[in-house]
Amino acid sequence: MIRRPFAFAIATLCLAALIGQSVVSTRLTGGTAAALWQMAAYFTVQTNIGVAATFGLIAVTGREATAAWHGAITLAILTVGVIYHWLLSGLWQPRGLAFWADQGLHSVVPALVALYWLTCAPKSGLALRHAALWLVWPLAYCVWALARGAATGAYPYPFIDATALGAARVTLNIAGLGLAFLIAGLLLVVLARALSTRATA
């Protein structure tokens, strides 16, 4: 079975990218505590921590996560990759370690998690309601990011920058992203059902 080695590889690469990003952030902020506080603002970092924990546990214990959890973490990390490459990648040009950490978090890890979901993750039992449940994490993150931004004046992403855009525009942006996330979740459920049917046919 390649499942545990595959999970180990994902967890290791994810941790390496997170450590690389922490080194870059420490250089930029001048201190470890400040770097960690800065990193905690990002959906990318928080979701990659979830990926590292999920696949680390699979690798160590050999026990698979549920289909619903795999769907949630896969959808979240794919969202990280899509939004980054669609909206954010042109905003800066990282070099050296920053480039490799950036690509690890936004490209390599999302691609590997998607491949794991397609080839190894359980898929049976997923229902349309799971797509709605999977919205909880990104919406909770938005509440955190907006509250943090209101307190500090710094917003992690330009599309939720309430100072620059105003509350109405940010609300519309979050609603649009939430709708896209819901549609993507529904498509994931449909795909999971199709793959489960093929596997049992």
C-alpha positions as CSV (number, residue, x, y, z in Angstrom):
1,M,0.0,0.0,0.0
2,I,1.3,3.4,-0.9
3,R,-1.1,5.2,1.3
4,R,1.1,5.7,4.4
5,P,4.3,6.6,2.5
6,F,2.2,9.0,0.3
7,A,0.7,10.6,3.4
8,F,4.2,10.8,5.0
9,A,5.5,12.6,1.9
10,I,2.7,15.1,1.9
11,A,3.1,15.9,5.6
12,T,6.9,16.2,5.2
13,L,6.8,18.5,2.2
14,C,4.0,20.6,3.9
15,L,6.1,21.0,7.1
16,A,9.2,21.9,5.1
17,A,7.3,24.6,3.3
18,L,5.8,25.9,6.5
19,I,9.3,26.0,8.1
20,G,10.7,27.7,5.1
21,Q,8.0,30.3,5.3
22,S,8.6,30.8,9.0
23,V,12.3,31.5,8.3
24,V,11.4,34.0,5.6
25,S,8.8,35.7,7.8
26,T,11.3,35.8,10.7
27,R,13.8,37.6,8.4
28,L,11.2,40.1,7.4
29,T,9.7,40.8,10.8
30,G,12.9,40.5,12.8
31,G,11.6,38.0,15.4
32,T,10.0,34.6,15.7
33,A,7.0,35.7,17.7
34,A,6.2,38.5,15.2
35,A,6.7,36.0,12.3
36,L,4.3,33.5,13.8
37,W,1.7,36.2,14.5
38,Q,2.0,37.4,10.9
39,M,1.7,33.9,9.5
40,A,-1.3,33.2,11.6
41,A,-3.2,35.8,9.6
42,Y,-3.2,33.7,6.4
43,F,-5.7,31.1,5.3
44,T,-2.9,29.5,3.3
45,V,-0.8,28.9,6.5
46,Q,-3.7,27.7,8.6
47,T,-4.9,25.3,6.0
48,N,-1.4,23.9,5.4
49,I,-1.1,23.3,9.1
50,G,-4.3,21.3,8.9
51,V,-2.9,19.3,5.9
52,A,0.3,18.6,7.8
53,A,-1.6,17.4,10.9
54,T,-4.0,15.3,8.9
55,F,-1.5,13.5,6.8
56,G,1.0,13.2,9.6
57,L,-1.5,11.3,11.7
58,I,-2.3,9.0,8.7
59,A,1.4,8.3,8.2
60,V,2.1,7.7,11.9
61,T,-1.1,5.7,12.9
62,G,-2.1,4.1,9.6
63,R,-5.7,5.2,10.4
64,E,-7.4,6.9,7.5
65,A,-9.4,10.1,8.1
66,T,-13.1,10.1,7.2
67,A,-14.5,10.9,3.8
68,A,-16.0,14.1,5.1
69,W,-12.7,15.3,6.6
70,H,-10.7,14.4,3.5
71,G,-13.3,16.3,1.4
72,A,-13.0,19.3,3.7
73,I,-9.2,19.5,3.7
74,T,-8.9,18.7,0.0
75,L,-11.4,21.5,-0.9
76,A,-9.7,24.0,1.4
77,I,-6.2,23.4,0.1
78,L,-7.3,23.4,-3.5
79,T,-9.0,26.7,-2.9
80,V,-5.6,28.0,-1.5
81,G,-3.9,27.0,-4.8
82,V,-6.6,28.3,-7.1
83,I,-7.0,31.7,-5.4
84,Y,-3.3,32.2,-5.2
85,H,-2.6,31.5,-8.8
86,W,-5.7,33.3,-10.0
87,L,-5.6,36.4,-7.9
88,L,-2.5,36.8,-5.9
89,S,0.6,35.4,-7.6
90,G,1.2,38.5,-9.6
91,L,1.3,40.8,-6.6
92,W,4.9,39.8,-5.7
93,Q,7.9,38.0,-7.0
94,P,9.6,35.9,-4.3
95,R,13.2,34.8,-4.7
96,G,15.3,32.0,-3.1
97,L,13.8,30.3,0.0
98,A,10.7,32.5,-0.3
99,F,10.0,31.2,-3.8
100,W,10.4,27.5,-2.7
101,A,8.2,28.0,0.4
102,D,5.6,29.9,-1.7
103,Q,5.4,27.2,-4.3
104,G,5.3,24.4,-1.7
105,L,2.4,26.0,0.1
106,H,0.4,27.1,-3.0
107,S,1.3,24.6,-5.7
108,V,3.0,21.4,-4.6
109,V,0.9,20.6,-1.5
110,P,-2.4,21.3,-3.1
111,A,-1.5,19.1,-6.1
112,L,-0.4,16.2,-3.9
113,V,-3.4,16.4,-1.7
114,A,-5.7,16.4,-4.7
115,L,-3.8,13.3,-6.1
116,Y,-4.1,11.6,-2.7
117,W,-7.9,12.3,-2.6
118,L,-8.3,10.8,-6.1
119,T,-6.2,7.7,-5.5
120,C,-6.3,6.9,-1.8
121,A,-8.9,8.8,0.2
122,P,-12.3,7.3,1.2
123,K,-15.2,8.8,-0.7
124,S,-18.3,6.8,0.1
125,G,-21.0,8.4,2.2
126,L,-20.5,12.0,1.0
127,A,-23.8,13.9,0.6
128,L,-24.7,17.3,-0.7
129,R,-25.0,18.6,2.9
130,H,-21.2,18.1,3.3
131,A,-20.6,20.9,0.8
132,A,-22.5,23.2,3.1
133,L,-20.7,22.0,6.2
134,W,-17.3,22.5,4.4
135,L,-18.2,26.2,4.3
136,V,-17.7,26.5,8.0
137,W,-13.9,26.7,7.9
138,P,-13.5,29.5,5.2
139,L,-16.3,31.5,6.8
140,A,-14.8,31.2,10.3
141,Y,-11.5,32.2,8.8
142,C,-13.1,35.3,7.3
143,V,-14.5,36.3,10.6
144,W,-11.1,35.9,12.2
145,A,-9.2,37.8,9.5
146,L,-11.7,40.7,9.5
147,A,-11.6,40.9,13.3
148,R,-7.8,40.8,13.3
149,G,-7.7,43.4,10.6
150,A,-10.0,45.7,12.4
151,A,-7.8,45.5,15.5
152,T,-4.5,45.8,13.8
153,G,-5.3,47.7,10.6
154,A,-3.5,45.0,8.5
155,Y,-5.5,42.6,6.3
156,P,-3.9,39.5,4.9
157,Y,-5.6,39.6,1.5
158,P,-6.5,42.6,-0.7
159,F,-10.0,41.3,-1.4
160,I,-10.9,41.4,2.3
161,D,-9.2,44.7,3.1
162,A,-12.1,46.6,4.6
163,T,-10.0,49.8,5.0
164,A,-9.3,50.0,1.3
165,L,-12.5,48.5,-0.1
166,G,-15.2,49.3,2.5
167,A,-17.5,46.9,4.3
168,A,-20.0,46.6,1.4
169,R,-17.4,45.5,-1.2
170,V,-15.7,43.1,1.2
171,T,-19.1,41.5,2.1
172,L,-19.8,41.0,-1.7
173,N,-16.3,39.6,-2.1
174,I,-16.8,37.1,0.7
175,A,-20.2,36.2,-0.6
176,G,-18.8,35.5,-4.0
177,L,-16.0,33.4,-2.7
178,G,-18.3,31.5,-0.4
179,L,-20.6,30.7,-3.4
180,A,-17.6,29.5,-5.4
181,F,-16.5,27.4,-2.5
182,L,-20.0,25.9,-2.2
183,I,-20.2,25.1,-5.9
184,A,-16.7,23.5,-5.8
185,G,-17.8,21.5,-2.8
186,L,-20.9,20.2,-4.6
187,L,-18.7,19.2,-7.6
188,L,-16.4,17.4,-5.3
189,V,-19.3,15.4,-3.8
190,V,-20.6,14.6,-7.3
191,L,-17.1,13.4,-8.3
192,A,-16.7,11.4,-5.1
193,R,-20.0,9.6,-5.8
194,A,-19.0,8.9,-9.4
195,L,-15.7,7.4,-8.3
196,S,-17.3,5.4,-5.6
197,T,-19.8,3.9,-8.0
198,R,-17.0,3.0,-10.4
199,A,-15.0,1.4,-7.7
200,T,-17.9,-0.9,-6.6
201,A,-19.1,-1.7,-10.1
